[in-house]
Amino acid sequence: MDGLDKLKQISIYLGNTCNFDCTYCDREYIAKDIGGQTLKHKWVDLVVDFFDRVAPHTRDMNVISVHGGEPFLFVSRMDELFTKLYDKHIKGTDRRFAITTNGSMIAEHKDFVEKWGPYLKFTISYDFIFQEKNREAVDVLEMSKIIQNAGAIMQWQYVMPTDDPKCF
């Protein structure tokens, strides 16, 4: 377990399915070079067991991060995972669950956001001026309000097509 004391974050990929098809996305690369990925419900306990074994050896781990595709397509798996990790690995600590999302399904899953809000940190992947070029527009005001009212933290990740000079 050498070196785990310096571990700051563990990332879990829920699945590479997404509701958008952005031109810059790395899902195709991940599927091709790493292999398809889907965390099945029956494997959640294996992830929890991993945390149970690793967490006691970490000093600085403060983030348990979930990614997709779009994590909110796997909301029941996220909820099951968070529920099983909460008591041992989040409650009474300064750790948070981090979700990297396109934000499009936050309103649809408002109950989930409200349930876990104080323990969540969102990274919203957003295209700003290119939003409708790559994917549907998202009501950022509604999304931001839901996140804020739930007591979660939110940050923006500006993603852009680097072949367009308007980015710079």
C-alpha positions in Angstrom: 0.0 0.0 0.0 3.0 2.3 -0.5 2.2 5.7 -1.9 -1.5 5.5 -1.0 -1.0 8.1 1.7 -0.6 10.7 -1.1 -3.7 9.6 -3.0 -6.1 12.6 -3.4 -8.9 11.3 -5.6 -10.3 8.0 -6.9 -12.4 8.1 -10.1 -15.1 5.6 -11.1 -16.4 5.3 -14.6 -20.0 4.4 -14.6 -20.4 3.8 -18.3 -19.5 5.4 -21.6 -23.0 6.0 -22.8 -24.0 9.7 -23.2 -27.1 11.6 -24.3 -24.9 13.9 -26.4 -22.4 13.3 -29.2 -19.9 16.1 -28.8 -17.2 16.3 -31.5 -14.4 16.6 -29.0 -15.5 13.8 -26.6 -12.9 11.2 -25.5 -15.5 8.4 -25.1 -14.4 6.8 -28.4 -10.8 6.9 -27.4 -11.6 5.3 -24.0 -13.7 2.6 -25.6 -11.0 1.9 -28.3 -7.9 2.0 -26.1 -9.2 0.9 -22.7 -12.3 -1.0 -23.7 -16.0 -0.5 -23.2 -17.0 0.4 -19.7 -20.2 -0.1 -17.7 -20.3 -0.5 -13.9 -23.0 -3.0 -13.5 -25.1 -3.0 -10.3 -23.7 -6.4 -9.4 -20.2 -4.9 -9.3 -21.0 -2.0 -7.0 -20.1 -4.1 -3.9 -16.7 -4.8 -5.5 -16.0 -1.1 -5.8 -17.1 -0.6 -2.1 -14.8 -3.4 -1.1 -12.0 -1.7 -3.0 -12.7 1.6 -1.0 -12.8 -0.3 2.3 -9.4 -1.8 1.6 -7.7 1.4 0.2 -9.3 4.3 2.2 -7.6 3.4 5.6 -4.2 3.9 3.9 -5.0 7.3 2.5 -4.5 10.6 4.3 -5.4 13.1 1.7 -8.1 11.5 -0.4 -10.9 14.0 -0.4 -12.8 13.2 -3.6 -14.6 10.2 -4.9 -15.3 11.1 -8.5 -17.7 9.6 -11.0 -17.6 10.0 -14.7 -19.3 8.7 -17.8 -20.4 9.2 -20.6 -23.1 11.1 -18.8 -23.2 9.9 -15.1 -26.9 10.9 -14.8 -27.8 8.1 -17.3 -26.6 5.8 -14.5 -28.3 7.7 -11.6 -29.6 4.5 -9.9 -26.0 3.1 -9.9 -24.6 6.4 -8.6 -27.2 6.4 -5.8 -26.5 2.8 -4.9 -22.7 3.5 -4.9 -23.0 6.7 -2.9 -25.4 5.1 -0.3 -22.9 2.2 0.2 -19.9 4.5 0.5 -21.4 7.3 2.6 -21.2 5.9 6.1 -17.6 4.7 6.0 -16.0 7.1 3.5 -17.9 10.4 3.5 -19.9 11.0 6.7 -17.9 13.0 9.2 -15.1 13.8 6.7 -14.4 16.7 4.4 -14.6 14.3 1.4 -17.1 14.8 -1.4 -18.5 12.9 -4.3 -17.6 14.7 -7.5 -19.6 14.3 -10.7 -18.4 15.4 -14.1 -21.6 16.0 -16.2 -22.9 17.9 -19.1 -25.7 19.1 -16.8 -28.5 18.3 -19.1 -30.2 15.8 -16.7 -29.8 17.6 -13.4 -33.4 19.1 -13.4 -34.7 15.6 -14.3 -32.9 14.1 -11.3 -33.4 17.0 -8.9 -34.3 14.6 -6.1 -30.9 12.9 -6.3 -29.2 16.3 -6.3 -31.1 17.4 -3.2 -30.5 14.1 -1.4 -26.7 14.2 -1.9 -26.2 18.0 -2.3 -24.0 18.8 0.7 -21.7 16.0 -0.3 -21.5 16.8 -4.0 -19.1 18.8 -6.2 -20.2 19.2 -9.8 -17.9 19.9 -12.7 -20.2 21.1 -15.5 -18.8 20.4 -18.9 -20.1 23.2 -21.0 -19.5 24.6 -24.5 -20.6 28.2 -23.9 -20.6 29.9 -27.4 -20.4 26.4 -29.1 -23.2 24.9 -27.0 -25.7 24.3 -29.8 -23.0 23.3 -32.3 -22.0 20.3 -30.3 -25.2 19.5 -28.3 -28.5 20.8 -27.2 -28.6 23.9 -25.1 -29.0 23.4 -21.3 -30.9 25.8 -19.1 -27.9 26.8 -17.0 -29.9 29.1 -14.7 -32.2 26.3 -13.7 -29.3 23.8 -13.3 -27.3 26.3 -11.3 -30.2 27.1 -9.0 -30.9 23.4 -8.3 -27.2 22.8 -7.5 -27.0 25.9 -5.3 -30.2 25.2 -3.4 -29.0 21.6 -2.7 -25.9 23.0 -1.1 -23.5 21.4 -3.6 -20.4 23.0 -5.1 -20.3 23.7 -8.8 -17.5 24.6 -11.2 -17.5 25.1 -15.0 -15.3 23.2 -17.4 -15.1 25.1 -20.6 -14.8 22.6 -23.4 -14.2 23.9 -26.9 -13.5 22.7 -30.4 -9.8 23.7 -30.8 -10.1 23.9 -34.5 -12.3 27.0 -34.3 -10.4 30.3 -33.9 -13.4 31.8 -32.0 -12.2 29.7 -29.0 -9.2 31.9 -28.6 
